[in-house]
């Protein structure tokens, strides 16, 4: 569906953006593939690898609505990946987080509507479900904006959906490269915030593949959640450095013991498909949508009332050997 189409990704120089671009170029022949981000150095470095004729590099911030409107001219599909993602940084810099994650989301919506973009998918996070930190709260607000945008669109063709998933193996600023750096520096221990801590776990390629498929599935207004495994942080530490002791340092500001992707309070809205969940909108659209059957004919069924998709109660946990194998695939031994 992306052949001869124009695609724009905000925050495109990040971990997801690079893998997404690599995948698109391997599988499709897009007309234009636009990287929209604010860091010229990262764009320059990315252009050394991805310099095909279809590539475009636009300097711009999602806080700048006029620039977004200009960048989206003639664009068919948008992936909104730009965000301030570090939990402690958001706690200490709350207004900056709000400007990017909430006002930036509003700007992306307005730019997409102004240019009659076909489909927009916004990347969310497990931290947006029952949020206890500002990053999660700002992404929940963003999720609500993108869902409601389908009503704002009125008779326009643009449709908006959201993809929510857990920790990405090896993404910038995450625990795997942090542990790897400590190990390479010869540390005598690994810091663990809490030995009970669990997280959902997904590779970059799995995340990209899920988003690509959701462009085919989406009707507008869905929040897609993949079925993915969990891991225990202590098992991750054992997989990366089996001989190093652990030091418990306590939970950081805004951090949870376990993450949730489908809250129990949304169970009446949640549909289970074979390998993913869909959380339906809380609001009614002017044109009713039957979300139990998607655009490619996959059928979902309601979950039990009170169902919660929680990383600590997930039926699928990775063991140490499985974690090693995933780390190896992601380039982190």
N, C-alpha and C positions, 0 to 999 in steps of 0.2 A: 504493500500500500504506500510505500515511501518512494518508489521509483518516480522520477521526474517531478518530485514535490520539493517544496522549500520548508526547511525545518529550522527552528530557532531554539536554542537551549540557554536559559539564563544560568549564570554561575557555571558556564561550560568548561572552565579550566580546572574544575575540581575533579576529585576521584571518579565520581559518577560520570561527569561530562566526558572525560577522556575515554572511559570504557564504552560509553554510549556512541561516541563518534567512531571509535574503532569498529564497533559492531555494525553500525549503519553502513560504513564504507565497505565492509567485507560482504554484506548481504544485499545491498541495494545500490541504485544509481540515482541519488538525489539530485535535484536541480541545483539547490543551494543548501548548505549546511552552515548555519550561522552561530558562532560562539559569541555570546553577549556577556561580558564581565568587565570588572573595573580595574583589573591589574594588568598593566601593559607588559610587564616582565613575564608573567605567566603565559600571556598570549604569545609573546615572542618565542618562548621556550616550546610551547605546544605546537606552534607553526613549523618548528624544525622537524617534527614527526608527521604532522597532518597538514600537508600543503597541496592537496589535490585541487584541481581547478574549481571544484564546487565549494571549497571552503571559504568562509568569510569570517573575519575577526572584527567585531564591533566593540570599541571601548564604551562602556556605559554602566550606570548604576540603576538598580531597580527602583531606587528612590526618585529617579528622574523620569516622570511620566512622558514628557515630550520626546525624550530620546528613545524610550521604548516604543512609542507610536511610530516614530521614524524607522526604527529597526525592524518592526513587524510588517512593513509594507510588502504585500505580495507573499506573505508567509502562510503556509497551510497548517502546520502543526507546531505547537509550542510545548516544551518541557520546562517547567519552572523548578529549577534546582538551586537557585541562589538563596542563601540564608546565612544568618549568623547562628552557628550550630553548637558552639562550646557552652556547656551548661554553666560552669563557674563564671565565664566571661559575661554571659547574659545577666547573671545575678549582680555582677558589679557594674555593668554598663546597661541598665535596663532601657533607657530611652533609645540607645543605638539599636538594641535588639528589636524594639517595637517599630522603629522607623523602617528597618529592612524587612522584617518578617511579616508585619501586618500592613503598613502603608505600601511596602513594595508589592505585596500580593494584590492589593487594590489597584495599583498602577498597572500590573501585568494584565489584570482583568479588563480594565478600561482600554488598554492598548489593543488587546485581542479583539474586543468588540468593535473598536474603531476601524480595524482592518479586516473584519469579517473572517478571522482565522477559523479554520474548520473545527479543530479539536485542541484542547489544552489539558495537559495532565500536570498537576502540582505534586511534587514529592513532599510527603509528610514524614512523620517519625512516630515510633511507639511512645515517645514522651508526651505526645499530644493527647493520649488517652488517660483520663483522670490525672491531669498534670499537677505536679507539686512544685515545678520550677518555672521560671519565666520563659525559658526557651520552649518548653512544652506548651505553656499557655498561649504563647504567641503563635505557635504552629496550629494549635486548636482554633484560634481565631482565624488564621489563614485558611484552614480547612473549611470553616463555616462560610467564609467569603467566597471560596471557589464553588462550593455547592450551591449557594444562593445565587451565584452569577448566572445559573441556568434560567432563573426566573427573570433576572435583570435583562437577559438577552432578548426576551420577548419573542418577536417573530424573526429575529436574526438567526443565522444558521449555526453560530458558534456554540460549542458544547464544552463543558468543563467537568473534569473528574479528578479524584485524588487517589494517590497510592501511598499507603502507609506500611513501612516495614521496619525491622529492627536493626541492630548494630551490623555495620558492613565490615567484613574482614579486611583489615589493613587500610581503611580509609584514613585520611590525614587527621592527626590529632586523637586517634582512637587508641585503645589499649594495646593492640598487637604491635604496632611500630614503637610504642612507648616501651613495652617490655623488651622488644628487640634491641632498642638503643641501649637500655640498661645492661643487657646481657653482653652486648658487644663492647661496652665500656668496662666490663669486668666486675660488675656489681656482686656483692656477697649475699644479696637477698632481693626478693621481689616484693614491692609494697602491694598489699591487698586491702581494699577498703573494708570489706566484711566477708568472712569466709562462707556466708550463706548466699552471697549475691549470685543471681542468674541473669542471663541476657538471651534474647533471641539472636540468631546468628545467620547471616546470609552473605554470600560472596557478591562481589561487584557484578560479575557476569549474570548471576541469578537475578539480581535486582534489575539490570538492564533488560534481560529477556522478559521479565514480568511486566515491566512498563511497556515494552514494545507490543506484547500480546494484549495489554489492556487498552491500547489504542483501537484494536480491532473489536474488543468486547464492549467498550463503553457506549452508553446511551446518553450520559450526562447526569451528574448528580451522585454517582456511586462513590463510595470510598472502598478501594480494593485493598485487601490484606492477604498476603501469601501465607500458606501453611509452611512454616520453616522450623528447624530444630532449635532447641535451647542448649546452652552450656552453662556449667558452673565456672565462675572465674578462677577458682582454685584449680580446676581441671585444665583450664587454659594455661595457667602458670606451670603446672606439671608437664604439660605437653611441650612447652617452650624451653623449660629449664628444670628437668626432673631432679637435679641434685641441689638446687638452690632452696634455702628455707624461705618462708613467707613472713612478712611483718605486717600485722594488722594496723592500719593507720586511721581507720574511721571513715564514715561516709562523708563525701564532699558536699558542699552547699548545693541543695536542690536535687540530690541523688536519691534513687530508690533502691531497695533491695531487689525487687523484681519489676519487670516491665509488663505492661498490658497493651495489647493491640485491639482487642474487642472488649470494651467494658461491659460488665453485667447490666449496667443501666441502659445499654443499647441493645440488649438481647432481643427485644421485641422488634428491632429494626434489622437484625443480622440474618443473612442468608448464608448457608454453607454450600459451596460448590466442591467439586472433587479435590482440587488442590489449592483452594483459596476461599476467603470469605468476602462478602460484600455487606457493608453497612449502608442501609438506605437512608435517604435524607429524613431529617426530622420534620421538615416543612412539606407542604403540598405544593406541587408545581401547577402552573396554570394549565399545562397539557399533561395529563396523567401518564406515568411511565410504569410499565410492568417490569420490575427489576429481576424477577425470578427466572426470566429467560433473556439472555444477553444477545448481542448483535450477531454472534456466531453460533447461536443455538444451544449453548450450554445452559443447563437447568440447575437452579439452586433450590434449597428447601429451608424452611425456618429452623433455627436452632431452638433448643429448649430454653424456656424462660429462666433467667438467671445465669445463662452461659457466659463464661468469661475466658478469653484467650489470654492466658497469663504465662510468662516465661518460667515461673516456678512450678506450675502445674501442667506444663506441656507434656503430652505423652511421649514425645520424641526428644530425648537428650543425647547429645554427642558424648562419646567416651573419649579418653585421652588419645587413642590411636586415630580415631576419626578426626579429631581436632588437628592432629599432626598432618594428616593427609590434606585437609582443607587449607591449612597454613602453607603447605608446600605448593599447592596449586596456585595460591595467591601470591607466592614469591616470598613467604616468610617461613623460614625453617623453624 
